[in-house]
Amino acid sequence: MIWGFLILFAAYFFCMMAVVYGFKKVRFFSSEEINSKTRFSVVIPFRNEAENLSNLLKTIDGLNYPSKLCEIIFVNDTSEDSSEAIISAAIENSKFSIKLIQNKRVSNSPKKDAISEAIKHAKFEWIVTTDADCELPKNWLKTFNAFIQKNKPVMVCAPVIYESDGSFLENFQQLDGFSLQTVTIGSFGLRIPMLSNGANLAYSKEAFLNVNGFSGNDHIASGDDIFLLEKMKKVFPKQVQFLKSKEAIVSTKPQKNWKDVISQRIRWASKTSKQKSLLLILLGVLVFLVNISLLATPFLILFYFKYAGLYVLLIYLKLITDYIVVRQTANFLSKKIDFWKFQWLPFVYAQLFLIVLYGSLRGNYVWKGRTFQKQ
């Protein structure tokens, strides 16, 4: 048994260090003084987001980009609050062209339907998606424009971070988000892109139509970002790229309670289990086994006390590995992480991992007030 644990934790360490290596290989990009000429249709699906839309609209009005080269398309997904009224008022006052359209449900995925409907109405060449609970940096589109002109991609994935008020719950989500961001960027650096986030994603409208959009996975409620990434990298392997820039970071609100965190993670698990990437599947299995082992080590120490020192060493190997991974994105964002305060994170994550696994096996989850069946 002890040899199995040694091999497992060693494999985890080397995989995570490969991710860190990949993260460092992706170069930083700054919005150079390049003429703005890329035309963007920014797509924002929403459902009952009245409490968040005001902040989003303020950051939209603060965007440093020519208004004639940008349009904003809000897609209402059967909201029951004052979201529509807030957007309608903004249409009258914004310097940008803002459209408000209604979602047309044709599949099991409301968000994919909303994006597809918006693309039908989009008049510009590049689609940029974000969420209604996000805030956008002022040079967001300017940075996308410079990156697109310089690198000629067809799809650009960009960073997303969670805000945090310093509470235990929000700190956990922020640090967990850092680790996901490191894995995302690291996979691009290793030239095997595995993850993306629809809260900060851009792609050519022509390329979207070329890969038949979300066709083939629209029966799965979530995954507008990851499944599209898989299709894009298959057809355009060298033109799917990551924009590693502080000027392109979109911030999003964390979930308000642990119940919503669990529902969110179950929703994520529902799409990752359907991915076709063998490497991502193997990485998921490895992470699963390591987290199970982490929770089991205290009991193993009790029953196999003669190996207690070795088990403690393995626990700290996991802690140090995770700390190194999280620090990559933290340093990128100029955020400091205290290692001694960080030590609780892997244990909380391991417990959450098991809860989410159990929840995902039940076959359904609740999101935005609606119940979805796992496909």
C-alpha positions as CSV (number, residue, x, y, z in Angstrom):
1,M,0.0,0.0,0.0
2,I,2.7,2.4,0.9
3,W,4.4,2.0,-2.5
4,G,1.1,2.7,-4.2
5,F,0.8,6.0,-2.2
6,L,4.3,7.0,-3.1
7,I,3.8,6.4,-6.8
8,L,0.4,8.2,-6.7
9,F,1.7,11.3,-4.9
10,A,4.8,11.4,-7.1
11,A,2.7,11.2,-10.2
12,Y,0.6,14.1,-8.9
13,F,3.7,16.2,-8.1
14,F,5.2,15.7,-11.6
15,C,1.9,16.4,-13.4
16,M,1.4,19.6,-11.4
17,M,5.0,20.7,-12.1
18,A,4.5,20.1,-15.8
19,V,1.4,22.5,-15.5
20,V,3.6,25.1,-13.7
21,Y,6.2,24.7,-16.5
22,G,3.5,25.2,-19.1
23,F,2.1,28.3,-17.2
24,K,5.6,29.9,-17.4
25,K,5.9,29.2,-21.1
26,V,2.8,31.3,-21.9
27,R,4.2,34.8,-22.3
28,F,2.7,37.9,-20.8
29,F,0.9,40.2,-23.2
30,S,0.3,43.9,-22.9
31,S,-2.1,46.0,-25.0
32,E,0.4,47.6,-27.4
33,E,-0.4,50.8,-29.3
34,I,-2.1,49.1,-32.2
35,N,-4.9,50.8,-34.1
36,S,-8.3,49.5,-33.0
37,K,-9.9,47.8,-36.0
38,T,-11.3,44.5,-34.7
39,R,-15.1,44.6,-34.5
40,F,-16.6,42.9,-31.5
41,S,-20.1,41.7,-30.7
42,V,-20.1,41.2,-26.9
43,V,-22.7,38.5,-25.9
44,I,-24.1,38.4,-22.4
45,P,-26.8,35.8,-21.5
46,F,-28.6,36.6,-18.3
47,R,-31.3,35.2,-16.0
48,N,-32.5,37.1,-12.9
49,E,-29.3,39.2,-12.6
50,A,-30.9,42.5,-11.4
51,E,-28.5,42.8,-8.5
52,N,-25.4,42.4,-10.7
53,L,-26.3,44.3,-13.9
54,S,-25.7,47.8,-12.6
55,N,-22.0,47.0,-11.9
56,L,-21.6,45.3,-15.2
57,L,-23.1,48.1,-17.2
58,K,-20.8,50.6,-15.4
59,T,-17.8,48.7,-16.5
60,I,-19.2,48.4,-20.1
61,D,-19.5,52.2,-20.3
62,G,-16.0,52.5,-19.0
63,L,-14.5,50.3,-21.8
64,N,-11.7,52.1,-23.6
65,Y,-12.7,51.1,-27.2
66,P,-14.3,52.9,-30.1
67,S,-18.1,52.6,-29.8
68,K,-18.5,52.1,-33.6
69,L,-16.4,48.9,-33.4
70,C,-18.4,47.3,-30.7
71,E,-22.0,46.2,-29.9
72,I,-23.4,44.6,-26.7
73,I,-26.0,41.9,-27.0
74,F,-27.9,41.0,-23.9
75,V,-29.9,37.8,-24.1
76,N,-32.8,37.4,-21.6
77,D,-33.3,33.8,-20.5
78,T,-36.8,34.1,-19.0
79,S,-35.8,36.5,-16.2
80,E,-38.5,37.1,-13.5
81,D,-36.9,40.2,-11.9
82,S,-36.2,43.7,-13.1
83,S,-33.2,42.7,-15.2
84,E,-34.9,43.7,-18.5
85,A,-35.9,47.1,-17.1
86,I,-32.3,47.9,-16.0
87,I,-30.9,47.0,-19.5
88,S,-33.7,48.9,-21.3
89,A,-32.7,52.0,-19.3
90,A,-29.1,51.5,-20.1
91,I,-29.8,51.3,-23.9
92,E,-30.9,55.0,-23.8
93,N,-27.8,56.2,-22.0
94,S,-24.8,54.1,-23.1
95,K,-22.2,55.2,-25.6
96,F,-22.3,51.7,-27.1
97,S,-25.0,50.1,-29.2
98,I,-26.9,47.8,-26.8
99,K,-29.4,45.2,-28.0
100,L,-31.8,43.3,-25.8
101,I,-33.1,40.1,-27.3
102,Q,-35.0,37.0,-26.0
103,N,-33.6,33.6,-25.8
104,K,-35.2,30.9,-28.0
105,R,-34.9,27.5,-26.4
106,V,-34.2,24.7,-28.9
107,S,-32.0,22.4,-26.8
108,N,-31.3,21.3,-23.2
109,S,-28.8,24.1,-22.8
110,P,-30.2,27.5,-22.1
111,K,-26.9,29.3,-22.3
112,K,-25.8,27.7,-25.6
113,D,-29.2,28.6,-27.0
114,A,-28.7,32.1,-25.8
115,I,-25.3,32.5,-27.4
116,S,-26.4,30.9,-30.6
117,E,-29.4,33.2,-30.8
118,A,-27.1,36.3,-30.2
119,I,-24.7,35.2,-32.9
120,K,-27.6,35.2,-35.4
121,H,-28.1,38.9,-34.5
122,A,-24.4,39.8,-34.3
123,K,-23.2,42.1,-37.0
124,F,-19.5,42.0,-36.2
125,E,-16.8,39.4,-37.0
126,W,-15.7,38.6,-33.4
127,I,-17.9,37.2,-30.7
128,V,-16.9,37.9,-27.1
129,T,-18.8,36.2,-24.3
130,T,-19.0,37.1,-20.6
131,D,-21.5,36.7,-17.7
132,A,-23.9,39.2,-16.1
133,D,-22.2,38.9,-12.7
134,C,-18.8,40.0,-14.0
135,E,-16.9,43.2,-14.1
136,L,-14.8,44.2,-17.1
137,P,-11.4,46.0,-17.2
138,K,-11.3,49.2,-19.2
139,N,-8.7,47.9,-21.7
140,W,-10.5,44.6,-22.2
141,L,-11.4,44.9,-25.8
142,K,-8.3,47.0,-26.6
143,T,-6.2,44.1,-25.4
144,F,-8.2,41.5,-27.3
145,N,-7.8,43.7,-30.4
146,A,-4.0,44.0,-30.1
147,F,-3.7,40.2,-29.4
148,I,-5.9,39.3,-32.4
149,Q,-4.0,41.5,-34.8
150,K,-0.6,40.3,-33.6
151,N,-1.3,36.6,-33.3
152,K,-4.0,35.8,-35.8
153,P,-6.0,33.4,-33.6
154,V,-9.6,32.2,-34.2
155,M,-10.3,31.6,-30.5
156,V,-8.9,33.5,-27.5
157,C,-9.3,32.3,-24.0
158,A,-8.6,34.8,-21.2
159,P,-8.3,34.9,-17.4
160,V,-11.2,35.0,-14.9
161,I,-10.8,35.5,-11.2
162,Y,-13.2,35.5,-8.2
163,E,-13.6,38.5,-6.0
164,S,-13.1,38.0,-2.3
165,D,-14.2,39.9,0.8
166,G,-11.7,38.0,2.9
167,S,-14.2,35.5,4.4
168,F,-13.5,31.8,4.6
169,L,-16.0,30.9,1.8
170,E,-14.9,33.6,-0.6
171,N,-11.2,33.0,0.0
172,F,-11.7,29.3,-0.8
173,Q,-13.4,30.1,-4.1
174,Q,-10.7,32.6,-5.0
175,L,-7.8,30.3,-4.3
176,D,-9.6,27.4,-6.0
177,G,-10.1,29.7,-9.0
178,F,-6.4,30.5,-8.9
179,S,-5.6,26.7,-9.2
180,L,-8.0,26.3,-12.1
181,Q,-6.5,29.3,-13.8
182,T,-3.0,27.9,-13.5
183,V,-4.1,24.5,-14.9
184,T,-5.9,26.3,-17.8
185,I,-2.9,28.5,-18.7
186,G,-0.4,25.7,-18.1
187,S,-2.3,23.4,-20.6
188,F,-2.0,26.1,-23.2
189,G,1.7,26.4,-22.5
190,L,2.1,22.7,-23.0
191,R,0.1,23.0,-26.3
192,I,-2.7,20.7,-25.0
193,P,-5.5,23.3,-24.1
194,M,-7.9,21.6,-21.8
195,L,-10.0,24.3,-20.1
196,S,-11.6,27.6,-20.9
197,N,-14.1,30.0,-19.3
198,G,-17.1,31.4,-21.1
199,A,-16.9,34.5,-18.8
200,N,-14.0,35.7,-20.8
201,L,-13.8,34.1,-24.2
202,A,-13.6,35.4,-27.8
203,Y,-13.8,33.7,-31.1
204,S,-14.3,34.4,-34.8
205,K,-17.9,34.2,-35.9
206,E,-16.7,32.5,-39.0
207,A,-14.8,29.8,-37.1
208,F,-17.8,29.3,-34.8
209,L,-20.0,28.6,-37.9
210,N,-17.2,26.5,-39.4
211,V,-17.3,24.0,-36.5
212,N,-21.1,24.1,-36.4
213,G,-21.3,25.9,-33.1
214,F,-22.6,23.9,-30.2
215,S,-24.1,21.1,-32.4
216,G,-23.3,17.7,-31.0
217,N,-23.2,18.8,-27.3
218,D,-26.2,21.0,-26.9
219,H,-28.0,18.2,-25.1
220,I,-25.6,18.9,-22.1
221,A,-26.8,21.9,-20.2
222,S,-23.4,23.4,-19.5
223,G,-20.1,23.5,-21.3
224,D,-20.5,26.3,-23.9
225,D,-16.9,27.1,-23.3
226,I,-15.1,23.7,-23.0
227,F,-16.9,21.9,-25.7
228,L,-16.4,24.7,-28.1
229,L,-12.7,24.7,-27.2
230,E,-12.5,21.0,-28.1
231,K,-14.1,21.6,-31.5
232,M,-12.0,24.7,-32.2
233,K,-8.6,23.1,-31.3
234,K,-9.4,20.1,-33.5
235,V,-10.0,22.2,-36.6
236,F,-7.7,25.1,-35.8
237,P,-4.9,23.5,-33.6
238,K,-2.5,26.4,-33.8
239,Q,-5.0,29.2,-33.7
240,V,-6.6,28.6,-30.3
241,Q,-4.6,30.7,-27.9
242,F,-4.5,32.1,-24.3
243,L,-4.3,35.8,-23.6
244,K,-2.2,36.1,-20.5
245,S,-2.6,39.8,-19.7
246,K,-3.6,41.7,-16.5
247,E,-5.5,44.1,-18.8
248,A,-7.8,41.4,-19.9
249,I,-8.8,39.9,-16.5
250,V,-12.5,39.6,-15.9
251,S,-13.6,39.4,-12.3
252,T,-16.7,37.5,-11.2
253,K,-18.7,37.2,-8.0
254,P,-18.2,34.1,-5.8
255,Q,-21.2,32.0,-4.7
256,K,-22.9,33.2,-1.6
257,N,-23.1,29.9,0.3
258,W,-21.7,26.4,0.3
259,K,-24.9,25.0,-1.2
260,D,-24.5,27.2,-4.3
261,V,-20.8,26.3,-4.5
262,I,-21.7,22.6,-4.5
263,S,-24.3,23.2,-7.2
264,Q,-21.9,25.1,-9.3
265,R,-19.2,22.4,-9.0
266,I,-21.8,19.7,-9.9
267,R,-22.7,21.7,-13.0
268,W,-19.0,21.8,-13.9
269,A,-18.6,18.1,-13.3
270,S,-21.5,17.4,-15.6
271,K,-19.6,18.8,-18.5
272,T,-16.1,17.7,-17.7
273,S,-17.3,14.1,-17.5
274,K,-18.4,14.4,-21.2
275,Q,-15.1,15.7,-22.5
276,K,-13.2,13.6,-25.1
277,S,-9.7,14.7,-23.9
278,L,-7.9,11.6,-22.7
279,L,-5.3,13.7,-20.9
280,L,-8.0,15.6,-19.0
281,I,-9.7,12.4,-18.0
282,L,-6.5,10.9,-16.7
283,L,-5.7,14.1,-14.9
284,G,-9.2,14.0,-13.3
285,V,-8.7,10.4,-12.2
286,L,-5.3,11.3,-10.7
287,V,-6.8,14.3,-8.8
288,F,-9.6,12.1,-7.6
289,L,-7.3,9.4,-6.3
290,V,-5.0,11.9,-4.6
291,N,-7.9,13.7,-2.8
292,I,-9.3,10.3,-1.6
293,S,-5.8,9.4,-0.4
294,L,-5.4,12.8,1.4
295,L,-8.6,12.2,3.4
296,A,-7.5,8.6,4.1
297,T,-4.0,9.4,5.4
298,P,-5.1,10.4,9.0
299,F,-6.8,7.0,9.4
300,L,-3.8,5.2,7.8
301,I,-1.5,6.9,10.3
302,L,-3.6,5.5,13.2
303,F,-3.6,2.0,11.8
304,Y,-0.1,1.9,10.4
305,F,1.7,4.1,12.9
306,K,5.1,2.9,11.9
307,Y,4.7,4.7,8.6
308,A,3.3,7.9,10.2
309,G,6.3,10.0,9.3
310,L,6.1,8.9,5.6
311,Y,2.3,9.7,5.5
312,V,2.8,13.1,7.0
313,L,5.6,13.7,4.4
314,L,3.2,12.8,1.6
315,I,0.5,15.2,3.0
316,Y,3.0,18.0,3.0
317,L,4.2,17.1,-0.5
318,K,0.5,17.6,-1.6
319,L,0.3,20.9,0.3
320,I,3.5,22.3,-1.1
321,T,2.6,21.1,-4.7
322,D,-0.8,22.8,-4.5
323,Y,0.7,25.9,-3.0
324,I,3.2,26.2,-5.9
325,V,0.3,25.7,-8.4
326,V,-1.9,28.4,-6.8
327,R,1.0,30.8,-6.4
328,Q,1.5,31.0,-10.2
329,T,-1.8,32.7,-10.8
330,A,-1.5,34.6,-7.5
331,N,1.8,36.1,-8.6
332,F,0.4,36.9,-12.0
333,L,-2.3,38.9,-10.2
334,S,0.1,40.4,-7.7
335,K,-1.8,38.6,-4.8
336,K,0.1,37.3,-1.8
337,I,-0.8,33.9,-0.3
338,D,0.4,33.0,3.2
339,F,1.5,29.3,3.2
340,W,0.5,28.7,6.8
341,K,-3.1,30.0,6.1
342,F,-3.2,28.1,2.8
343,Q,-2.8,24.7,4.4
344,W,-6.5,24.2,5.0
345,L,-7.4,24.6,1.3
346,P,-6.4,21.1,0.1
347,F,-8.4,19.4,2.9
348,V,-11.5,21.5,2.3
349,Y,-11.2,20.9,-1.5
350,A,-10.8,17.1,-0.9
351,Q,-14.1,17.0,1.1
352,L,-15.9,19.2,-1.4
353,F,-14.6,16.9,-4.2
354,L,-16.3,13.9,-2.6
355,I,-19.5,15.8,-2.0
356,V,-19.6,17.0,-5.6
357,L,-18.8,13.5,-6.9
358,Y,-21.7,12.1,-4.9
359,G,-24.0,14.9,-6.1
360,S,-23.0,14.3,-9.7
361,L,-23.8,10.6,-9.5
362,R,-27.4,11.4,-8.4
363,G,-28.1,12.5,-11.9
364,N,-29.4,16.1,-11.6
365,Y,-28.5,19.5,-10.3
366,V,-30.1,22.9,-9.6
367,W,-28.8,26.1,-11.2
368,K,-30.4,29.6,-11.6
369,G,-33.6,28.2,-10.1
370,R,-33.9,25.3,-12.6
371,T,-33.3,21.6,-12.3
372,F,-31.2,19.9,-15.0
373,Q,-30.8,16.3,-15.6
374,K,-27.2,15.0,-16.0
375,Q,-26.9,13.7,-19.6
